[in-house]
Amino acid sequence: MRLALEAPDDHSVDPRLVLAALRRACETTEVRLREHAPVMRIECAGGVNGDGMQITAVELEGGELVAARQVVIAAGPWSGGLEGLPDRARVPVRPVKGQLLRLRDPAGPGLLERVVRFEGGYLVPRADGRYVLGATVEERGFERHATAGGVYELLRDAHELVPGVSELQIEELCVGLRPGTPDNVPVIGPGAIEGLMWATGHYRNGILLAPLTAELVAGALAGESPAPFPAACRADRFVAVTA
Ligand SMILES: Cc1cc2nc3c(=O)[nH]c(=O)nc-3n(C[C@H](O)[C@H](O)[C@H](O)COP(=O)(O)OP(=O)(O)OC[C@H]3O[C@@H](n4cnc5c(N)ncnc54)[C@H](O)[C@@H]3O)c2cc1C
């Protein structure tokens, strides 16, 4: 038996357009973006193995020290590996590979009007005849090759539900790494060191949860108290794992 559920209030955004809008918003305010400036180390002072320690700066590639009393770690699957933090203050984040296809109907929109979600994937129509077909979920560490098996897996299930998908042109095959925690729930909120804030581990929902995460983190940085961080997202739930 087959069943379908219609959810007319389900919406989608194009993450590339969201990022472009975010960049523009930063550029028109006083946010200073430092691109291609990887953080090599977090600098902390005082205390022992996390107790009584305070964030003081981040060190960029090339040695430049940027003084900071508050640091938000939002480095995706690389968040757990940043140098400088004591073991007790780390959170475990792993990369989870995902492949997706960007497709295009040269005849324009019309094949689908709504997002179709099915076991193993989703097909998202954009307004201009483009479609996103995602996504594989693969535990392969930091390996990020596009594979024939990935494309097969994506098309196999989508074609069964929407046969017209086979006629679409392939524009792009994207491979990305999702940040996943051991329970696949994000880590949002203060860390074990004064001034340390986490916003990572969003796994398959980092775009969906970005506005909520930003609101919570920005509120806490601005001193709004008490910060209503969800208990399920606490950083200290992994203390035993990292130890
Ligand atoms: C195929 C695929 C499909 C997906 N589909 C969806 C979806 O439909 N809906 C949804 O909500 N989410 C989806 N996601 C998940 C979403 O993309 C992630 O949850 C989100 O990108 C996580 O955002 P982030 O900013 O935490 O990490 P990232 O996007 O990984 O960004 C981390 C950034 O930190 C930078 N960085 C790393 N180390 C350092 C350092 N030392 N110094 C400075 N910068 C550093 C990296 O270069 C990167 O730019 C999908 C992911 C994939 C791969």
The ligand as an ORCA input file, in Angstrom:
! r2SCAN-3c Opt
* xyz 0 1
  C      23.999     17.095      0.605
  C      23.493     17.883      1.777
  C      22.159     18.225      1.847
  C      21.676     18.971      2.918
  N      20.344     19.314      2.948
  C      19.887     20.086      3.965
  C      18.526     20.496      3.998
  O      17.731     20.143      3.124
  N      18.115     21.290      5.025
  C      18.956     21.676      6.023
  O      18.530     22.390      6.919
  N      20.261     21.302      6.019
  C      20.736     20.503      5.027
  N      22.040     20.091      5.028
  C      22.853     20.316      6.219
  C      23.454     21.680      6.265
  O      24.119     21.966      5.066
  C      24.416     21.723      7.448
  O      23.745     21.386      8.633
  C      24.983     23.128      7.579
  O      25.734     23.448      6.436
  C      25.856     23.265      8.797
  O      26.261     24.594      8.829
  P      27.516     25.062      9.645
  O      27.694     26.503      9.354
  O      27.382     24.604     11.062
  O      28.737     24.206      9.052
  P      29.360     24.302      7.618
  O      28.338     24.585      6.596
  O      30.209     23.067      7.481
  O      30.294     25.574      7.713
  C      31.421     25.569      8.549
  C      32.364     26.626      8.019
  O      33.441     26.755      8.938
  C      34.632     26.876      8.184
  N      35.753     26.442      9.016
  C      36.103     25.181      9.373
  N      37.203     25.197     10.138
  C      37.553     26.492     10.258
  C      38.635     27.166     10.916
  N      39.566     26.501     11.618
  N      38.698     28.511     10.825
  C      37.762     29.220     10.139
  N      36.727     28.640      9.484
  C      36.635     27.299      9.555
  C      34.421     25.972      6.982
  O      35.287     26.354      5.933
  C      32.958     26.268      6.659
  O      32.852     27.383      5.817
  C      22.555     19.365      3.955
  C      23.914     19.037      3.876
  C      24.377     18.304      2.798
  C      25.843     17.963      2.726
*
